[in-house]
Amino acid sequence: QSHFVESGGGLVRPGGSLRLSCAASGFTLDGYTIGWFRQAPGKEREGVSCIITGDDSTIYGDSVKGRFTISRDNAKNTVYLQMNSLKPEDTAVYYCAGRRFAPAVAFTTGDMAYWGKGTLVTVSS
């Protein structure tokens, strides 16, 4: 049973934007550190961005800094990933994952308790 449901993926042209959503299923995101990860065909999983419980500090991978923004809406029990200036190399399946009261190292090591099933982002002309 998936604890997170991702949505918002699709086909977009280079330079375009998408907003991914990660909704919690059956529990509140309050207290959770939430990360976005991606995996392209033939490549290892990569940490994209993370929002850390407590102070909502954020982390971004070098390849997306300045282009992607992660945010949390507790009222909607959802975490978002706004992706701008998309490039073909951003093409991947994007997953959200979370762990309660997790520190930043949980994101950098991929040590998350719950994972969604992913949403496909394709950047192509």
LINTAWO-V589504 format. One record per run of one state. SS is the DSSP state (H for helix, E for strand, - for the rest). FROM is the first residue (numbers start at 1). TO is the last residue. Records with the same first field share a line. If there is no record, write none. Layout:
SS=FROM-TO  FROM-TO
//
This chain:
-=1-3  8-9  13-17  25-31  40-45  52-57  61-67  77-77  84-87  91-91  101-103  109-113  116-118  124-125
E=4-7  10-12  18-24  32-39  46-51  58-60  68-73  78-83  92-100  114-115  119-123
H=74-76  88-90  104-108
//
